[in-house]
Amino acid sequence: MSGTRKESRMGMVHFIGAGPGDPELLTVKGQRLISEADLVLYAGSLVPRQVVACAKAGARVVDSAPLDLEQTHALMLDTARAGGMVARVHTGDPSLYGAIREQMELLERDGVPCAVVPGVTSAFAAAALAGRSYTVPEATQTLILTRLAGRTPVPEAESLCKLAAHGSAMCIYLSAGDPEGVQAQLLAGGLAPATLVVIARRVGWPDEAVAETDLGHLASTARDRGFTRQTVFLILPGQGIDDAASARSLLYDKDFKHMYRS
């Protein structure tokens, strides 16, 4: 995508994944682009101000939380038309529930070039905080990232009940407002009540919290611990609350041969 104006060269928009909240989980590339930007447009309801504190002197730093699509586009377009660079900072990774597609379509329509810089999504930050792995030999080798249907609908084929039937590890986003619904759908899909669940809230923020429970107590644990917003549910079949599955990866087995180990 490219575009030009007679009076200036068209600027550039970079969609940057801010990670889950910890400023140190911002990528080096993302930090560099924020520090070089003329306009830093960040989702202040989900991205801490500290993440964009590296903006250069004189840069315009705007919280996009109260703005709609047309308003954010107008800000980016004005900066780009003036030849400036925009850092559009999203929580986590922009490709996952980041709503970048519609923003990029408007930029393309108006001849503004753009690019995406990936970020650490909360699914992986939460697993790291809990010291857990999604993939366990002989238990599951698949991870599903999804959400419960709510104000934003979910295709029927992707209902939690149907996805749970696979028995795969899952990370469930944007569903903390209805933990009872999450629990009921997963149980209806055939997951055992004893299935390990990690519940993590505001991972990477100073008040982050994590709890381990089982599927039979997912809703009560979430309610009792106040996990009602900015929360992800990690569903980990084949792992116990106290001990991980006993199977071990072949990768470091002394009898496992590969091109680097004869």
N, C-alpha and C positions, 0 to 999 in steps of 0.2 A: 504494500500500500504506500502510495506516495502522493504528494500534492505540493504546489507552489503558489505563491502570490507574487505580484510584481514588486511589492515593496520589501518583502523579506522572504527568507527561506522558511518553509514550514517546520515547526518544531516537532518533538517526539513525545509520545505518551508511553510510560512504562508501568504496567500493572505489576505490583510487587507483593509477594507473599510475606507478611510480617511475622509468620509463625504464631504460636498460641498465646503469646503475651510477654515472655521473657525477652528483653531486648538482645540478649546474647544468643538467642536462637534465630535472629535475623541473619540471612546469608551475607557474606562479605560483599557480593555483587549488589544485593538489595541496599545495604547500607551506603555503598558508594554512590548509587544512583540517587538515593534520597539526599545525600549531602551535596549533590551537583544540581538538583532540581530547582527551577524557578518557582514552581507551584508544587506543594506537597499536599495532596488531598487524601485524608485518611479517615477511616471509619472509627470515630472516637468512642462509640459505644462498645467496640470490641477490641480496638487497638490502643494500648496504653500510650500516653503522650510521650513517654520516654523513648519509644521506638523511633519516633520522628524527631527526637531532640538533636539529632546530628544534622538537621537542615542548616544550610549556610545562612550567614547573615544577609538579611535583605530578602530572603525567600518568603513567599506567601505560604503560610501553613493554615489549612482550613479543615475543620472537622465536618465531614460529609453526613454525619448522622441525621441532622434535620433536613437534609436536601433530598429532592427527588431526582429521577434520572435526567430530566431535561436541565435541571439546575446544575448538576455535576458536569453534564456534558458542556454546558455553556462556559463554565469556568475553564475546563480543559481546552476547549476550542479557542477561547480568547488567548490563552497563553501560547498555544501552538501556533496560532496565526501571527503572533508577535515574534515568532522564532524561538520561543522558550521551550524548556523541557519540563515535563510533568511527571511526578512520581505519584501514581494512584495506588495507595497502600491499602491492601485488604488483609483481614485476619487469616491466619492459617495459610493454606495454599489457594491461590485464586481460582484454580480449576475445580474446586470442590465447594459447592454452594456459594460461589463467589459472585454470581450474577455478572460475569464479565462479558458474556456473549452479546448482550444487548448494548452494552457500552461500546464494544468494539465495532458493532454494526454501524452505530452512529458516527464513530470516528472514521470508519472506512467511507461512509457516505459523503463525509465532508473533506475527504482527502488527507486525513491526519494519520501518519504512520504510528504503529504501536507494537509493543512486544511484551512478553510475559516473563517474569522472573519467579520461579517456584519458591515455595516456602514450606516450613515444617507444619504439617497438619496436626490437630490435637489428638487424632487417633494414635499417632506414634509418640507424641509427647506424653500422653497418658500412660501408654504401655511402659515407657521408660521410667516414669515416676513410680509406677507400681512394681517395676522390676519383673515384668511379665513378657512373654512372647506369644504372638498370635499363632505362629506355626509350631507345631510339636510333632515330631516323628510318630507315625502310626496313630495319631489323634486327628489332626487336620493340617492340611497344606494350603488352605484357601482362606482368604479374608474378604468379607463383604462389608462395604461401607454403605450405610443406608440411613433411613429415618422413618419415623412413624408418620402416617398420614395425619394431617391437621388442617390448618388454614391453607397450607400448600398441599394439594392432593398428591398421592403416590399412585402410579399405575397398579391396577389390581394384580398383575402378574408379579409385582415387586412388593406385595404386602409382607409384613414381618412374619406372618404365619407361614406363607409359602417359602420365604427365604430360610426360615428356621428349619424347615424340613430337610435342608441339605446337611445339617449338622456341622456347618463350617463356623469358624470364628467370625465374629461380627463386631463392628463398632457402630453404634447407633447414635446419630447426631440429632440435635434439634427436637428432642422428644421429652425433655425433662419435665414439661408441664403435665404429662400424663404417664407417670411411671407405672400405674396400674394397667394402662393399655399396653405398654411395652411388655410387661410381665405376662399378661393374659395371651397376647399374640404369640409370644415365644413358646409358652407352654402348649398352646393349641397346635403349634407347628411340630411338636414332638420332642422338644428339648426337655431333658430331665430336670426336676426341681433342684437337684443337687449340682447343676452346672455352675461352674465358677463365674462370678460376675465382678468386674471392677467398675466402680462408679467414681468418676473424676470430675471435679468442678474447677473452673477457672485455672486450668493448668498453665503454669508459667507466670501467673500473677502472684503478688505477695501473699494473698489469702487463699492460695490453691489448697485443695483438699482432696483426699482419695480414701476410698473405703473398699474392702473386699467383703463379699457376701455370696449367697447362692441365689439361683434364679427364683426359688420359692420365697425369698425374702427381699427381692429387688425393690419392690414398691415401698415396703415398710422402712427399709434402710434409707432409701432416697428421701422419704418424707421426714424421718426422724433426724437425719443429718442435715437437712436443709439443702439438698441437692435439687434445686428447683429451676435454676437458670444456668446457662453457659456450662452445661454438663454433658458428658458423653458416657455411654454405657458400653463396656467391653465385655462381650459374651465369649467365654473361653471353654468350649467343650473339651473333654478329655483331660482336664486339669483339676486337681483338688485344691481346696482353699489352703491347706497346709503344705502340700507337696505337689510339684509339677509331675506330669506323666513320666513314667519310668523309662520310656524309650529314649534313646540317645541318637543324635545325628551321626551319620557315617563319615562326615567331613573330616573329623580328627581321629577316627578310628585307625589304629596302627596297621590294621590289615586291609584298609581301603586304599586301593591304588588309583592314582590319576596322573595326569601329565607332569605334575610337579613333584610327585613322590613315587619313586620306583620301588 
